[in-house]
Amino acid sequence: MSAESFDSTMLGVTILIVAFLALVFVTAKLTRVKVREALTPDLRASRSIRWIVILAWAACTVPSLIQNLTTGRRANAVADMAASTQSAALAAYGATFLLLVLCASQILTSRVATNSRGVVGVVLILLPWSMSVISSLAAGVALPYNTLALPLVAIALWRLNAKLEDLVPVAWLTGLTATVALLMGLLLPSRGLLHGSSGHLSTADKAIIGDTLLAGPFNHSNQLGVVLALGLPAVLLLSNKKARFWITAATVLALAWSASRGSLVAVAVGMVAVFLVSMFDVAGRRALARLVVIACAAVVVYVPLTTDTLAAYSDRGQIWRASLAGWEESPVFGKGYVWYSAMATVRNDLTEVAFNGHNLFVHAAVTGGIALLLALVLLCLRMASVSGSVAGEGKFFAMAYSVGFFAIAVLEVPSRFRDLDPTAWVSLLPLAVLLMQNPVASGLKSPAPKANRSLRPYRPATLRP
């Protein structure tokens, strides 16, 4: 083993140890229960939700981290997908297996009073999932082992009556992911910084810190940006101001180093939206929060439809034009979930350019057609309704997350709604919890219970002489 290889191995081991110790700390912090405090069903449910979040993070992040620490980093072309190493594959199988077992056990044994209206959220998030599964099967594509993760996670969260406050672990794990990425960039640049398809370190004019791009445990700097931007709104759920500050600082620094411009814009738009909406009264917050979420969703559709230049948005104009042309051939049900993968095998306008539509509207239209777009419209309306309801209570996580989700969806695809890709733990899981909340107008007092007229006050009998 050469000296350089030995140093890389030791640094990789150091980062893994730091990540493991940090995860142990986060787990202990989140699962600590007072000795004298009895574990009620609600407390058990809250603890189970935390473990679901942690295992989902591990299944999405740890395999990619191991892959990049044990192999030579290089960005893959569209038609050149790197095979997972044995250790990365084992980590993926192990974490996913534990996640599925935990969710199945909670579905069968949970004793929490289930919110019946939460079924609407489960249906809304499983509609696009079912369409992607059906289109994959119709194309003769074998489904990956983690395809069952989304329905099991969604149903388990519903059975556990998950609340937005249960997403606090997302904030801690976002800070952990940002810290690991920064350590990789500082201590092990050959593993943590973006490399081109040639295997050489990439430099970019869009870089904000130096001339390099931070990718951390992921294959691309934009992927790191999407994960951090979707996870950052969860800091609004933290009550500890110091923790909120340090997680935000580490995340913003990693975002700036990644130079993922769409993600940075999403964070900025979310912050501005929270600031503006918080200035209104209860009714104003409800109405404006809903309007902001719907407006951001409308921008996702407007931008690709009005872009005429092929080189616009880093060649996304070319991707959008070629994708929409494919949609015209099958407008109702689209071209299928694996259309982009199939296109990569032949020479066309998308070869060497796109893994996906680089816009949620475009990607959904070309892969699922009008049917999938209608499902996403229902999902958007529910997100806006819940965001407005929660904002009326002076809580802004739902709105900040929804705004960030759609702001990212302008230039990227936050989720493909099928399996556990590296972004699933911050795209599908918080989205599922958000959709399960009751979009009931806040601040309204419940009617006073009616008196039971059948119960009359006791009056002692008078004795007659």
Secondary structure, DSSP 8 states (H G I E B T S, - for coil): --HHHHHHHHHHHHHHHHHHHHHHHHHHHHH---TTS---HHHHHHHHHHHHHHHHHHHHHHHHHHHHHHS------TT------HHHHHHHHHHHHHHHHHHHHHHHH--S---GGGHHHHHHHHHHHHHHHHHHHHTT----GGGGHHHHHHHHHHHTT--GGGGHHHHHHHHHHHHHHHHHHHH-HHHHB-B-TTSSB---TT-SSTT--B-TTSSSHHHHHHHHHHHGGGGGG---HHHHHHHHHHHHHHHHHHT-HHHHHHHHHHHHHHHHHTTS-HHHHHHHHHHHHHHHHHHHHHHHHT---TTHHHHHHHHHHHHHHHHHHSTTT-S-TTHHHHHTTS-STTTTT-SS-SSHHHHHHHHHHHHHHHHHHHHHHHHHHHHHHHHHTT--HHHHHHHHHHHHTTTS-S--SSS--TTHHHHHHHHHHHHHS----TT---------TT-----------
